[in-house]
Amino acid sequence: DTAVSQTPKYLVTQMGNDKSIKCEQNLGHDTMYWYKQDSKKFLKIMFSYNNKELIINETVPNRFSPKSPDKAHLNLHINSLELGDSAVYFCASSYEWGRGYEQYFGPGTRLTVT
Amino acid sequence: DAKTTQPPSMDCAEGRAANLPCNHSTISGNEYVYWYRQIHSQGPQYIIHGLKNNETNEMASLIITEDRKSSTLILPHATLRDTAVYYCIVRGSSNTGKLIFGQGTTLQVKP
């Protein structure tokens, strides 16, 4: 039973395309996150949703649009993909956002834009 | 959230204790110290966290100095599978939940 799962695991696409990454957690958590890890291995938060409500938006280009249809899912849609979007994207979840609970990460989606 | 400083890399012999230091001299009273690790190509994994007292779980021990300006993560019997990047993160309990990852310490466990 995978706690936090992401699909797809690998995504190769061309510049200008639109793509989505899906995330699901079966832990019953209220809060979900998207992180980006670039080629230099820096991990940086992008978004966070708590009970389907956006609570963190870290100055990410508006080509990136997160969507949370329910508490268990947080998808990331990317429009007009650019070379600089190539990275590994991690989804995570936690019980609550303001109480310092540990976060559980998914396996990552490696996005390559050519 | 306070900034942390970690050595970029460390080696440890298999079976020995691995002691990973972290400096957080600007930590404030309500901020916790968290440790995560990232094994190659996997998502980060929570290890342990603490506020003032030393903490221990099945994975590791966390020793926080009395002035809280530094801490040490201890893996008591390191195995090859513990080779990873270890991140020390300081965050308040009332923040929005975001984790700010630094460069971390790359721990290489050698046979």
Interface residues (C-beta under 8 A of the other chain):
Chain A: V4 T31 Y33 Y35 K41 F42 L43 K44 I45 S48 N50 I55 I56 E58 F90 A92 S94 E96 W97 G98 R99 G100 Y101 E102 Q103 Y104 F105 G106 P107 G108
Chain B: Y32 Y34 Q38 S41 Q42 G43 P44 Q45 Y46 H49 V85 Y87 R91 G92 S93 S94 N95 T96 G97 K98 L99 I100 F101 Q103
